[in-house]
């Protein structure tokens, strides 16, 4: 169904097309010219008072519409001038009244208007539009990163981030379109100038040849009409050019333009005092009109005094308002609920580390935090919660602490403007520095200066900067605690995402076979051992297959691990390479299985403490062999024993990798370098 606005816009464009083809009477031309001037004024004042640039987002299209309409009126008036010599009241009035009834005066006024439009407004608007478009496009990546940083630190919500991104896209599109649209205005002015000369020459020829006028009479009659036609088209064109310039030179996207303009121009009292004094001096000491200049100078002095008084009153009002606000805050009962919320992950740091997190000071710590969330999402298939960054004046200047759910997990300290150099094991020549330990893996290291960096790298040292140290430490802490950070809501979001492509599987699995909490526990079990849950489809397929026989989440985890055999095998056992592993003595496996007790709450081990100690000593001895060779300790067991043996060793050997034979691809070559015995 067509709206009134659709019909109006359609008629506006249709009229422009018709006026190119069909001759129109002079009275209709008068109406259209009056409408054209009105639209130009409406556009000018809309641009002047609009608060946000994007409120005029269709301005480039509007420029095209008004330009084609104005040129069509030029063609119609030219046709009437040449055919009848009577282009209507508006053109005649502009030629006689605005030009003072004198062709020379009218010509000069017309030329002045054209020069103003070409040299001053159009040229400046075109250049500003080009530069603004370029800077807007160049600034887009930085603005996007700032939004990501604010989102990551919790300063804005996802909805606010989405709104800001859309706004950036609209701004870039708008200023890019404005860069091209300014060419319409320039072309319109050029076309108007050419049409005016054609009218003058053609009208004079028509007057001499067809109407029998003398050359002087013909050029006078048609010259006035031509000047009137030129003025009636150039004035609206000048208004549109002015509107274009105002729109693209507004310093703020959201501003009360006229209010800020007046405030910035007349907002400093001492400026008005100086100007008023100078104007009065000129009125007294020079032959200039003393009444005029002294009166104007006194007006400036009075205005300066008035503004100074207003500024004082505003200052007092602000102080009173601030005092009242502070008093109100004191009287207001504390909102305890806001204090109960605990951030999942917090990075607190002393004031010395603030430059690393401040984008304005060149810090990129916020960007690194964004990359941490992206890296872990790709690696483990789960979304890391928002990481809250905040400064803490109670810490040492260069100290930082990492908290998980409000509990401090670890801490570290850096030296600002220093680098950490670590010996990978084969560097023989030592360099001087401040001894320290790398916080993530507690490896020996030294702090070196910028001047020593190049030499340390040439010797083979691994050299990292302060932001990388903090980011690596934070990544390792998150990776080791990612299982406890996985909430039911996170699991629900993952399930909802899977349901979009596999609704049948999700409907079968939950809530019929397993509850959300049971799926969460299985996923947490996988994440605790560093197994990615990114392949959620395979995980849920396996759960749906085996949940009908058992709801024990530990047993289900083992089934899922076996279904993830390609991923687990590829993670720990590189292709075309023999991997050294440790195996488990069958007698130990038998003892472990015989000590398993099943209860309604799950299975647990009742192994003798002495036997447990003997097994752990053997594990320590065997894993030390692999670690001495620079290899990760991996123990391979039978499938039924794997989860119990992992539970048995996790309190003693946190990073020990335990896999079952069912999790190893058949083409993988393993070499046993030891066996765990009791």
PADRENVEX-252905 format. One line per 2 residues: number of its first residue (from 1); for each residue x, y, z of C-alpha. Coordinates in steps of 0.5 Angstrom, whole numbers, plus 500, padded with zeros to 3 digits. Example, Ala and Ser with C-alpha at 12.3 -4.5 7.8 and 13.67 -1.06 7.14 Angstrom:
% PADRENVEX-252905
1 = 525:491:516 | 527:498:514
This chain:
% PADRENVEX-252905
1 = 500:500:500 | 503:507:498
3 = 504:512:503 | 503:519:503
5 = 510:520:503 | 512:515:498
7 = 507:519:493 | 510:526:495
9 = 517:524:493 | 515:520:487
11 = 511:526:484 | 517:531:486
13 = 522:526:482 | 516:525:476
15 = 516:533:476 | 523:534:475
17 = 523:529:469 | 517:532:466
19 = 520:539:466 | 525:537:462
21 = 521:534:456 | 514:538:457
23 = 513:546:456 | 510:549:462
25 = 506:555:463 | 510:561:467
27 = 505:561:473 | 506:554:474
29 = 514:555:473 | 513:561:479
31 = 510:556:483 | 515:551:482
33 = 521:556:483 | 518:558:490
35 = 517:551:492 | 525:550:490
37 = 527:556:494 | 522:554:500
39 = 525:547:500 | 532:550:500
41 = 531:554:506 | 528:548:510
43 = 534:544:508 | 539:549:511
45 = 535:550:518 | 534:543:519
47 = 542:542:518 | 543:548:522
49 = 539:545:528 | 539:538:528
51 = 543:535:534 | 546:529:530
53 = 549:528:524 | 546:521:522
55 = 539:524:523 | 540:527:516
57 = 543:520:514 | 539:521:507
59 = 542:528:506 | 547:525:500
61 = 540:522:496 | 537:529:498
63 = 542:533:494 | 541:529:488
65 = 534:530:488 | 534:537:489
67 = 540:538:484 | 536:534:479
69 = 529:538:480 | 533:545:480
71 = 536:543:473 | 529:541:470
73 = 527:548:473 | 533:552:469
75 = 531:548:463 | 524:550:463
77 = 525:557:464 | 530:557:459
79 = 525:554:454 | 520:560:456
81 = 525:566:455 | 527:563:448
83 = 520:562:446 | 516:567:449
85 = 520:572:453 | 516:571:459
87 = 519:566:464 | 514:569:469
89 = 513:573:475 | 519:570:480
91 = 524:570:474 | 522:578:472
93 = 522:580:479 | 529:577:481
95 = 532:580:475 | 529:587:476
97 = 529:588:484 | 535:584:486
99 = 539:587:480 | 536:594:481
101 = 533:594:474 | 540:595:472
103 = 543:589:467 | 550:591:469
105 = 549:591:477 | 545:584:476
107 = 551:581:472 | 556:583:478
109 = 551:580:483 | 550:574:479
111 = 558:573:478 | 559:575:486
113 = 554:569:488 | 557:564:483
115 = 564:566:485 | 562:565:493
117 = 559:558:491 | 565:556:487
119 = 571:558:491 | 569:559:498
121 = 563:554:499 | 564:548:494
123 = 571:548:494 | 571:548:502
125 = 566:543:503 | 569:538:497
127 = 575:538:501 | 572:537:508
129 = 568:532:506 | 574:528:502
131 = 578:529:509 | 572:527:513
133 = 571:521:509 | 578:518:509
135 = 579:519:517 | 572:516:518
137 = 574:510:514 | 581:510:517
139 = 579:510:524 | 574:505:524
141 = 579:499:526 | 581:503:532
143 = 573:505:534 | 572:497:533
145 = 577:495:538 | 575:500:543
147 = 568:497:543 | 571:490:544
149 = 575:493:550 | 569:496:553
151 = 565:490:552 | 571:486:555
153 = 572:490:561 | 564:490:562
155 = 563:498:561 | 558:496:556
157 = 553:491:555 | 552:486:548
159 = 546:491:546 | 550:497:547
161 = 556:494:543 | 552:492:537
163 = 549:499:537 | 555:502:537
165 = 558:498:531 | 552:499:527
167 = 553:507:529 | 560:506:526
169 = 558:503:520 | 552:508:519
171 = 557:514:520 | 563:511:515
173 = 557:510:510 | 554:517:511
175 = 561:520:510 | 563:516:504
177 = 557:518:501 | 558:525:502
179 = 564:525:499 | 561:524:492
181 = 555:528:494 | 559:534:494
183 = 560:533:487 | 553:534:485
185 = 553:541:488 | 559:543:484
187 = 556:540:478 | 549:544:479
189 = 553:550:480 | 557:549:473
191 = 551:547:469 | 547:554:472
193 = 553:558:470 | 553:555:463
195 = 545:555:462 | 546:563:464
197 = 551:564:458 | 546:560:453
199 = 540:564:455 | 544:571:454
201 = 547:569:447 | 540:565:445
203 = 535:570:448 | 539:576:444
205 = 539:572:438 | 532:571:438
207 = 530:578:440 | 534:581:434
209 = 532:575:429 | 525:574:431
211 = 522:580:434 | 526:585:430
213 = 529:589:436 | 535:593:436
215 = 542:589:439 | 542:594:445
217 = 535:593:446 | 535:585:445
219 = 541:584:450 | 538:589:455
221 = 531:585:455 | 534:578:455
223 = 540:580:459 | 535:582:465
225 = 531:576:464 | 537:571:464
227 = 540:574:470 | 533:573:474
229 = 533:566:472 | 541:565:474
231 = 539:568:481 | 533:565:482
233 = 537:558:481 | 543:560:484
235 = 540:562:491 | 537:556:492
237 = 544:552:490 | 548:557:494
239 = 543:555:500 | 544:547:499
241 = 551:548:498 | 551:552:505
243 = 547:547:508 | 552:541:506
245 = 558:545:509 | 555:546:515
247 = 553:539:516 | 560:536:514
249 = 564:541:519 | 560:540:525
251 = 565:538:530 | 561:534:534
253 = 556:528:532 | 551:530:538
255 = 551:537:539 | 546:543:540
257 = 550:547:534 | 547:554:535
259 = 548:554:543 | 555:551:543
261 = 557:556:537 | 555:562:541
263 = 558:560:547 | 564:558:544
265 = 564:565:541 | 562:570:547
267 = 563:565:553 | 570:568:555
269 = 568:575:559 | 576:578:558
271 = 575:577:551 | 569:582:550
273 = 573:587:555 | 579:587:550
275 = 575:588:544 | 570:593:547
277 = 576:597:549 | 579:597:543
279 = 573:599:539 | 572:605:544
281 = 579:607:543 | 578:607:535
283 = 572:611:536 | 575:616:540
285 = 582:616:537 | 581:616:529
287 = 576:619:525 | 571:613:525
289 = 564:615:527 | 565:616:535
291 = 557:615:536 | 557:608:533
293 = 564:605:535 | 563:608:542
295 = 556:605:543 | 558:598:540
297 = 564:598:545 | 560:599:551
299 = 555:594:549 | 561:589:549
301 = 563:591:556 | 556:590:558
303 = 556:583:555 | 562:581:558
305 = 560:584:565 | 553:580:564
307 = 557:573:562 | 562:574:568
309 = 556:574:573 | 552:568:569
311 = 559:564:570 | 559:566:577
313 = 552:564:579 | 553:557:575
315 = 559:556:579 | 555:557:585
317 = 549:553:583 | 554:547:581
319 = 557:547:588 | 551:547:591
321 = 548:542:587 | 554:537:588
323 = 554:538:596 | 546:536:595
325 = 548:530:591 | 553:528:596
327 = 549:529:602 | 543:525:598
329 = 548:519:597 | 550:519:605
331 = 543:519:607 | 541:514:602
333 = 541:507:605 | 546:503:602
335 = 544:498:596 | 547:492:599
337 = 545:488:593 | 550:491:588
339 = 555:489:593 | 553:481:592
341 = 555:480:585 | 562:477:584
343 = 566:477:577 | 568:471:574
345 = 575:473:573 | 578:479:575
347 = 585:482:574 | 587:487:579
349 = 594:491:578 | 598:497:581
351 = 598:504:579 | 605:503:575
353 = 601:498:570 | 596:503:568
355 = 599:505:562 | 599:498:560
357 = 592:498:560 | 590:505:558
359 = 589:505:550 | 591:513:550
361 = 598:512:553 | 599:506:548
363 = 597:500:552 | 595:494:549
365 = 593:490:555 | 586:490:553
367 = 587:488:546 | 591:482:549
369 = 585:480:554 | 580:480:548
371 = 585:476:544 | 585:471:550
373 = 578:470:550 | 578:469:542
375 = 584:464:543 | 581:460:549
377 = 574:459:545 | 578:456:539
379 = 582:452:543 | 577:449:548
381 = 570:451:545 | 568:455:551
383 = 566:462:552 | 571:465:557
385 = 567:470:561 | 568:478:561
387 = 575:479:564 | 574:485:569
389 = 580:489:569 | 581:494:575
391 = 587:498:578 | 588:497:586
393 = 592:502:590 | 593:497:595
395 = 597:493:591 | 605:495:590
397 = 606:499:583 | 608:494:579
399 = 604:488:582 | 598:485:579
401 = 593:479:582 | 588:474:578
403 = 582:472:582 | 577:467:580
405 = 570:468:583 | 573:473:588
407 = 578:469:590 | 585:471:589
409 = 589:465:585 | 596:468:584
411 = 600:474:583 | 606:477:579
413 = 610:483:579 | 613:486:573
415 = 618:491:572 | 616:497:567
417 = 620:499:561 | 624:492:562
419 = 623:485:558 | 624:478:561
421 = 629:474:558 | 629:466:559
423 = 634:461:557 | 631:456:553
425 = 637:451:556 | 642:452:550
427 = 644:459:551 | 651:458:554
429 = 653:466:555 | 650:469:560
431 = 647:477:560 | 647:481:567
433 = 640:483:569 | 635:482:575
435 = 634:475:577 | 626:473:577
437 = 622:467:576 | 617:467:570
439 = 610:467:573 | 606:462:569
441 = 611:456:569 | 615:459:575
443 = 622:458:570 | 628:462:572
445 = 629:469:568 | 632:475:569
447 = 629:482:567 | 633:486:562
449 = 633:493:559 | 631:495:552
451 = 638:496:551 | 640:489:552
453 = 634:486:548 | 637:486:542
455 = 643:482:544 | 639:477:549
457 = 635:475:542 | 642:474:538
459 = 644:470:544 | 638:465:544
461 = 634:468:550 | 627:468:549
463 = 625:475:551 | 618:478:552
465 = 615:484:554 | 611:486:560
467 = 604:486:557 | 606:479:554
469 = 608:476:561 | 601:478:564
471 = 597:476:558 | 600:469:558
473 = 600:468:566 | 592:470:565
475 = 591:465:560 | 594:459:564
477 = 590:461:570 | 584:461:566
479 = 586:455:562 | 587:451:569
481 = 580:454:572 | 576:454:565
483 = 572:448:568 | 569:451:574
485 = 568:458:570 | 563:454:566
487 = 556:455:568 | 549:452:567
489 = 547:458:563 | 554:457:558
491 = 552:450:557 | 545:452:555
493 = 547:457:550 | 552:452:547
495 = 546:447:547 | 541:453:544
497 = 547:454:539 | 547:447:537
499 = 540:446:537 | 539:451:531
501 = 543:446:526 | 541:439:530
503 = 534:440:533 | 532:433:533
505 = 539:431:537 | 538:436:542
507 = 530:434:543 | 532:427:544
509 = 538:429:549 | 535:434:554
511 = 531:434:558 | 529:427:556
513 = 535:423:558 | 540:428:561
515 = 539:434:565 | 543:441:564
517 = 547:440:570 | 549:433:568
519 = 551:435:561 | 555:441:565
521 = 558:436:569 | 561:432:563
523 = 563:438:559 | 567:440:566
525 = 570:433:566 | 573:434:559
527 = 575:441:560 | 579:439:567
529 = 583:435:563 | 584:440:557
531 = 580:436:552 | 576:441:547
533 = 568:441:547 | 568:445:541
535 = 566:439:537 | 559:439:541
537 = 555:435:536 | 560:429:537
539 = 559:430:545 | 552:430:545
541 = 551:424:540 | 555:420:545
543 = 551:422:551 | 545:421:547
545 = 547:414:545 | 549:412:552
547 = 545:416:557 | 540:410:556
549 = 544:405:560 | 547:410:565
551 = 547:417:568 | 553:417:572
553 = 557:423:569 | 564:420:570
555 = 562:414:566 | 559:418:561
557 = 565:422:560 | 569:416:559
559 = 564:414:553 | 565:421:550
561 = 572:421:551 | 572:415:546
563 = 568:418:541 | 573:424:541
565 = 579:419:539 | 581:423:533
567 = 582:429:537 | 585:426:543
569 = 590:422:539 | 592:428:535
571 = 593:432:541 | 598:428:545
573 = 600:423:539 | 603:427:533
575 = 602:423:526 | 609:420:523
577 = 612:420:530 | 613:415:535
579 = 611:417:542 | 614:415:549
581 = 609:413:554 | 609:410:561
583 = 604:404:562 | 600:401:568
585 = 602:394:571 | 596:390:570
587 = 597:388:577 | 596:395:579
589 = 590:396:574 | 587:390:578
591 = 588:393:585 | 585:399:583
593 = 579:396:580 | 578:391:586
595 = 578:397:591 | 572:401:587
597 = 566:402:591 | 559:404:587
599 = 554:408:591 | 548:412:589
601 = 553:418:589 | 558:415:585
603 = 564:411:585 | 570:412:590
605 = 577:408:591 | 578:405:598
607 = 585:403:596 | 590:402:602
609 = 594:409:603 | 601:405:603
611 = 599:402:597 | 597:409:594
613 = 604:412:596 | 607:406:593
615 = 604:407:586 | 605:415:587
617 = 612:414:588 | 613:409:582
619 = 609:414:578 | 614:420:580
621 = 620:416:578 | 617:414:571
623 = 615:421:569 | 621:424:571
625 = 625:420:566 | 620:423:561
627 = 621:430:563 | 628:429:563
629 = 628:428:556 | 624:434:555
631 = 617:430:554 | 610:431:557
633 = 609:425:562 | 603:421:559
635 = 601:414:562 | 596:410:558
637 = 592:405:561 | 586:400:560
639 = 579:404:559 | 576:401:565
641 = 581:404:569 | 583:411:566
643 = 578:415:570 | 580:412:577
645 = 587:412:576 | 586:420:574
647 = 582:421:580 | 588:417:584
649 = 594:422:581 | 590:428:580
651 = 592:431:587 | 599:429:587
653 = 601:430:579 | 596:436:577
655 = 599:436:569 | 599:428:568
657 = 596:426:562 | 592:420:563
659 = 589:416:556 | 586:410:555
661 = 588:405:549 | 581:406:546
663 = 583:414:546 | 589:412:541
665 = 588:412:534 | 590:405:531
667 = 596:408:526 | 599:411:532
669 = 606:409:534 | 607:408:542
671 = 614:406:545 | 613:404:553
673 = 619:407:557 | 617:405:564
675 = 611:402:568 | 608:404:574
677 = 608:398:579 | 606:398:586
